[in-house]
Amino acid sequence: MPFVTVQLTREGTEPGIDRTTPEQKAAIFHGMSQVLLDVLGKPHDWTWVVIQEVEPDDWGWGGMPVMQYRASLASKSAG
């Protein structure tokens, strides 16, 4: 029985939305289950998918808080 954990930063992808929407989560549940069916032949009803949303301040990337790292990447791209 596959158990998949998806970790996301708690932020929206559209203005006015501050987290992953129920519709986006449903699409992730379906998509992850479909990959396991396609690749390993695991039926959807055997697959557990858990989404964990984490505050961006609780993630680090490149040795710094994720938001600072993103700003650093953006400034390199702009310059």
FIBAMAR-84642 format. One line per 5 residues: number of its first residue (from 1); their letters; for each residue y, x, z of N, C-alpha, C, O. Coordinates in nm, 2 decimals, always signed. Layout:
BEGIN
NUM	a	Y:X:Z:Y:X:Z:Y:X:Z:Y:X:Z  ...
***
This chain:
BEGIN
1	mpfvt	-0.12:+0.09:+0.00:+0.00:+0.00:+0.00:+0.12:+0.09:+0.00:+0.15:+0.16:+0.10  +0.20:+0.09:-0.11:+0.32:+0.17:-0.11:+0.43:+0.12:-0.02:+0.45:+0.00:-0.01  +0.51:+0.21:+0.04:+0.62:+0.18:+0.12:+0.73:+0.26:+0.07:+0.73:+0.39:+0.08  +0.84:+0.20:+0.02:+0.95:+0.27:-0.04:+1.08:+0.25:+0.04:+1.11:+0.13:+0.07  +1.15:+0.36:+0.08:+1.28:+0.34:+0.14:+1.39:+0.39:+0.05:+1.38:+0.50:-0.01
6	vqltr	+1.49:+0.30:+0.03:+1.60:+0.33:-0.05:+1.72:+0.34:+0.04:+1.75:+0.25:+0.11  +1.78:+0.46:+0.04:+1.90:+0.48:+0.13:+2.03:+0.48:+0.04:+2.03:+0.55:-0.06  +2.12:+0.40:+0.08:+2.25:+0.39:+0.00:+2.37:+0.40:+0.10:+2.36:+0.36:+0.21  +2.48:+0.45:+0.05:+2.60:+0.45:+0.13:+2.65:+0.30:+0.13:+2.64:+0.23:+0.03  +2.70:+0.26:+0.24:+2.75:+0.13:+0.25:+2.89:+0.12:+0.19:+2.99:+0.14:+0.26
11	egtep	+2.89:+0.09:+0.06:+3.02:+0.07:-0.01:+2.99:-0.01:-0.13:+2.88:-0.01:-0.18  +3.09:-0.08:-0.17:+3.06:-0.17:-0.29:+3.08:-0.10:-0.42:+3.13:+0.02:-0.43  +3.04:-0.17:-0.52:+3.06:-0.11:-0.66:+3.17:-0.18:-0.74:+3.20:-0.15:-0.85  +3.23:-0.28:-0.67:+3.33:-0.36:-0.74:+3.45:-0.39:-0.64:+3.42:-0.38:-0.51  +3.57:-0.40:-0.68:+3.68:-0.43:-0.59:+3.65:-0.55:-0.50:+3.60:-0.65:-0.55
16	gidrt	+3.68:-0.54:-0.38:+3.67:-0.65:-0.28:+3.53:-0.66:-0.23:+3.50:-0.75:-0.14  +3.43:-0.58:-0.27:+3.30:-0.58:-0.22:+3.27:-0.45:-0.15:+3.28:-0.34:-0.21  +3.23:-0.46:-0.02:+3.22:-0.34:+0.06:+3.08:-0.30:+0.09:+3.05:-0.21:+0.18  +2.98:-0.36:+0.02:+2.84:-0.32:+0.04:+2.76:-0.37:-0.08:+2.81:-0.43:-0.16  +2.63:-0.33:-0.08:+2.54:-0.38:-0.18:+2.52:-0.53:-0.17:+2.50:-0.58:-0.06
21	tpeqk	+2.54:-0.60:-0.28:+2.53:-0.74:-0.28:+2.38:-0.79:-0.27:+2.29:-0.71:-0.30  +2.36:-0.91:-0.22:+2.22:-0.96:-0.22:+2.15:-0.96:-0.36:+2.03:-0.93:-0.37  +2.23:-0.99:-0.46:+2.18:-0.98:-0.60:+2.14:-0.84:-0.64:+2.04:-0.82:-0.70  +2.22:-0.74:-0.60:+2.19:-0.60:-0.63:+2.06:-0.56:-0.55:+1.97:-0.49:-0.61  +2.05:-0.60:-0.43:+1.93:-0.57:-0.35:+1.81:-0.63:-0.41:+1.70:-0.57:-0.42
26	aaifh	+1.82:-0.76:-0.45:+1.70:-0.82:-0.52:+1.66:-0.75:-0.64:+1.54:-0.73:-0.67  +1.76:-0.70:-0.72:+1.72:-0.62:-0.84:+1.66:-0.49:-0.80:+1.57:-0.44:-0.87  +1.70:-0.42:-0.69:+1.64:-0.30:-0.65:+1.50:-0.33:-0.60:+1.40:-0.25:-0.64  +1.48:-0.43:-0.52:+1.34:-0.47:-0.48:+1.25:-0.49:-0.60:+1.14:-0.43:-0.60  +1.29:-0.56:-0.70:+1.21:-0.59:-0.81:+1.19:-0.46:-0.89:+1.07:-0.43:-0.93
31	gmsqv	+1.29:-0.38:-0.92:+1.28:-0.26:-1.00:+1.19:-0.16:-0.93:+1.11:-0.10:-1.00  +1.20:-0.14:-0.80:+1.11:-0.04:-0.74:+0.97:-0.08:-0.74:+0.88:+0.00:-0.77  +0.95:-0.21:-0.72:+0.81:-0.27:-0.73:+0.75:-0.25:-0.87:+0.64:-0.23:-0.89  +0.84:-0.28:-0.97:+0.79:-0.27:-1.11:+0.75:-0.13:-1.15:+0.66:-0.11:-1.22  +0.83:-0.03:-1.10:+0.80:+0.11:-1.13:+0.66:+0.14:-1.07:+0.58:+0.21:-1.14
36	lldvl	+0.63:+0.10:-0.95:+0.50:+0.13:-0.89:+0.39:+0.06:-0.96:+0.28:+0.11:-0.97  +0.42:-0.06:-1.01:+0.32:-0.13:-1.09:+0.29:-0.06:-1.22:+0.18:-0.04:-1.26  +0.40:-0.02:-1.29:+0.39:+0.05:-1.42:+0.32:+0.18:-1.41:+0.24:+0.22:-1.50  +0.36:+0.26:-1.31:+0.31:+0.40:-1.30:+0.17:+0.41:-1.23:+0.09:+0.48:-1.27  +0.16:+0.33:-1.12:+0.04:+0.34:-1.04:-0.05:+0.22:-1.04:-0.16:+0.23:-0.99
41	gkphd	-0.01:+0.12:-1.11:-0.09:-0.01:-1.11:-0.09:-0.08:-0.98:-0.18:-0.16:-0.95  +0.01:-0.06:-0.89:+0.02:-0.12:-0.76:+0.08:-0.26:-0.78:+0.19:-0.27:-0.82  +0.01:-0.37:-0.74:+0.07:-0.50:-0.76:+0.19:-0.52:-0.67:+0.21:-0.46:-0.57  +0.28:-0.60:-0.72:+0.41:-0.63:-0.64:+0.38:-0.67:-0.50:+0.45:-0.63:-0.41  +0.28:-0.75:-0.48:+0.25:-0.80:-0.34:+0.19:-0.69:-0.25:+0.16:-0.72:-0.13
46	wtwvv	+0.17:-0.57:-0.30:+0.12:-0.46:-0.22:+0.23:-0.37:-0.18:+0.22:-0.28:-0.10  +0.35:-0.39:-0.24:+0.46:-0.29:-0.23:+0.57:-0.34:-0.13:+0.62:-0.45:-0.15  +0.60:-0.26:-0.04:+0.71:-0.28:+0.05:+0.83:-0.20:+0.01:+0.82:-0.08:-0.02  +0.95:-0.26:+0.01:+1.07:-0.18:-0.02:+1.17:-0.22:+0.09:+1.20:-0.33:+0.12  +1.23:-0.11:+0.15:+1.33:-0.13:+0.25:+1.46:-0.06:+0.21:+1.45:+0.05:+0.16
51	iqeve	+1.57:-0.13:+0.22:+1.70:-0.07:+0.19:+1.77:-0.04:+0.32:+1.78:-0.13:+0.40  +1.81:+0.08:+0.33:+1.89:+0.12:+0.45:+2.03:+0.16:+0.40:+2.05:+0.25:+0.32  +2.13:+0.09:+0.45:+2.27:+0.12:+0.41:+2.33:+0.20:+0.53:+2.32:+0.17:+0.64  +2.39:+0.31:+0.48:+2.44:+0.41:+0.58:+2.59:+0.42:+0.55:+2.64:+0.42:+0.44  +2.67:+0.43:+0.66:+2.82:+0.45:+0.64:+2.84:+0.58:+0.57:+2.77:+0.68:+0.60
56	pddwg	+2.93:+0.59:+0.48:+2.96:+0.71:+0.41:+2.99:+0.83:+0.50:+2.96:+0.94:+0.47  +3.06:+0.80:+0.62:+3.09:+0.90:+0.71:+2.96:+0.97:+0.77:+2.97:+1.07:+0.83  +2.85:+0.90:+0.76:+2.73:+0.95:+0.82:+2.64:+1.03:+0.72:+2.53:+1.07:+0.76  +2.69:+1.06:+0.60:+2.62:+1.14:+0.51:+2.70:+1.26:+0.48:+2.83:+1.26:+0.47  +2.63:+1.37:+0.46:+2.70:+1.49:+0.41:+2.64:+1.54:+0.28:+2.52:+1.51:+0.25
61	wggmp	+2.71:+1.61:+0.20:+2.67:+1.66:+0.07:+2.75:+1.79:+0.05:+2.87:+1.79:+0.06  +2.68:+1.89:+0.01:+2.75:+2.01:-0.03:+2.81:+2.08:+0.09:+2.91:+2.15:+0.08  +2.76:+2.05:+0.21:+2.81:+2.11:+0.33:+2.94:+2.04:+0.39:+3.00:+2.10:+0.48  +2.97:+1.92:+0.34:+3.09:+1.85:+0.39:+3.06:+1.70:+0.39:+2.96:+1.66:+0.33  +3.14:+1.62:+0.46:+3.13:+1.48:+0.45:+3.13:+1.43:+0.30:+3.20:+1.49:+0.22
66	vmqyr	+3.05:+1.33:+0.27:+3.03:+1.29:+0.13:+3.16:+1.25:+0.07:+3.18:+1.28:-0.05  +3.25:+1.18:+0.14:+3.37:+1.14:+0.07:+3.46:+1.26:+0.04:+3.53:+1.26:-0.06  +3.46:+1.36:+0.13:+3.53:+1.49:+0.10:+3.47:+1.56:-0.02:+3.54:+1.61:-0.11  +3.34:+1.56:-0.03:+3.27:+1.63:-0.14:+3.30:+1.56:-0.27:+3.33:+1.62:-0.37  +3.30:+1.42:-0.27:+3.34:+1.35:-0.39:+3.48:+1.38:-0.43:+3.51:+1.40:-0.55
71	aslas	+3.57:+1.39:-0.34:+3.71:+1.42:-0.37:+3.72:+1.56:-0.43:+3.80:+1.58:-0.52  +3.64:+1.65:-0.38:+3.64:+1.79:-0.43:+3.59:+1.79:-0.58:+3.64:+1.86:-0.66  +3.48:+1.71:-0.60:+3.43:+1.70:-0.74:+3.54:+1.64:-0.83:+3.55:+1.69:-0.95  +3.60:+1.54:-0.79:+3.70:+1.47:-0.87:+3.82:+1.56:-0.90:+3.87:+1.56:-1.01  +3.86:+1.64:-0.80:+3.97:+1.74:-0.83:+3.93:+1.85:-0.93:+4.02:+1.89:-1.01
76	ksag	+3.81:+1.89:-0.92:+3.76:+1.99:-1.02:+3.75:+1.93:-1.16:+3.78:+2.00:-1.26  +3.71:+1.81:-1.17:+3.71:+1.74:-1.30:+3.85:+1.72:-1.36:+3.86:+1.73:-1.48  +3.94:+1.69:-1.27:+4.08:+1.66:-1.32:+4.15:+1.79:-1.36:+4.25:+1.79:-1.44  +4.11:+1.90:-1.30:+4.19:+2.02:-1.32:+4.13:+2.11:-1.41:+4.18:+2.22:-1.44
***
